[in-house]
Amino acid sequence: MDTLANSGGPGPWILLFPIIWAAVAVGVVTLLRRTVLRGRGGPWQPHGVRRGGPAGEHSPIGLLGRRFAAGEIDEDEYWRRLSVLDEPYGRYDKDGPA
């Protein structure tokens, strides 16, 4: 019977499988770091906290959402102001800039 020991062993090909598994592990870690951890700023910070404080704390849209949630403005005013904030370069009519 011809066994592995009699045929000279697997040779340098035996190193191929650990290298492939190491590449897979590095790829998974890199993918997780680029997708999951990027939005939170890393595992060492609490969820929802970014460098400047809580997420969206000082943004105009975040402030508008908090005012709507607190009941300071009604739904019509919220949507009207949100549409103005979402416009790229000011007010537009159907013919172009107003």
N, C-alpha and C positions, 0 to 999 in steps of 0.2 A: 504494500500500500504506500502510495506516495504522499507523505505528510508535509506540512509546512516546514518542519525542522530539517527534513531531508532535501528539500528543494532550495535551500539557501535563505529561507525566511522572506518576509515581505519586502525587505529592502527599504529604500528611502520613501516609498509610497505610504508607509505607515504614518508619516508626518502630515500627510495631506488632510486627514480627517480632523485632527485637533486644530489645524489652521482654519479649516472651513467653519468649525463650531465657534472659534474665537471671532472670526469675521461676522458671523451671525449675531453673536452676543454684542459686539461693538455696534453693529447696525441697529439693533433693537434699542440699546441705550441712547444712541444718537437720535433716533426717531422720537423716543419719548421726551428727551430733553428739548427738541425743537418744537414739539407740538404741545404736550401737556404742561410742561413746566414753564414755557415761555409766557403764557398769559398771567401766571401768578407771580412771576418774578423769582421763582425758585422755591424749593421745599423749606427753606429756613424762614420764610415770611408767612404770616397768617393769610388765609385765603381772602382775596378781595383788596388787599393792601398793596399799593404800588409805591414807587419812590416818592411821589408827591403827596402821599396820604391815601385815603380810601379812593377806590376807583371812581372816576367821574365827579369827584367832590367839587372841583372848581370849573367844570365845563358848563357852558350855557345850557346844553340840553339836559344835563344832570340836574342843574338848578331848577329848570322848568319842570322836570318830572317830580322833584321834591315838592315844589309849590302846588302842583296838581294833586299829589298824594295827600298833602296837608289840608287841601280844601281851600287854598287861597285864590285859586282861579278855577273856572268851570271848564267843562270839556270842550266847548266851542272855542274858547280863548286858548286853551292848550293846543288844539290842532292848528289854529290860525298861527300862533307863534312858532310852533314846531315847523310848519311849512316854510315860514320865513327863514328860520335858522338852517333848514336843509338846503336852501337855494345856494348854488355855488358862488355867484357874484352879484348878489343883490336881487331886486325885484324884476320879474319878467312878465311881459304880456305875451299873447300868442304870436305877435309880430316880432318880438325880440325884447331887448332891455327897455324898461320904462324910463 
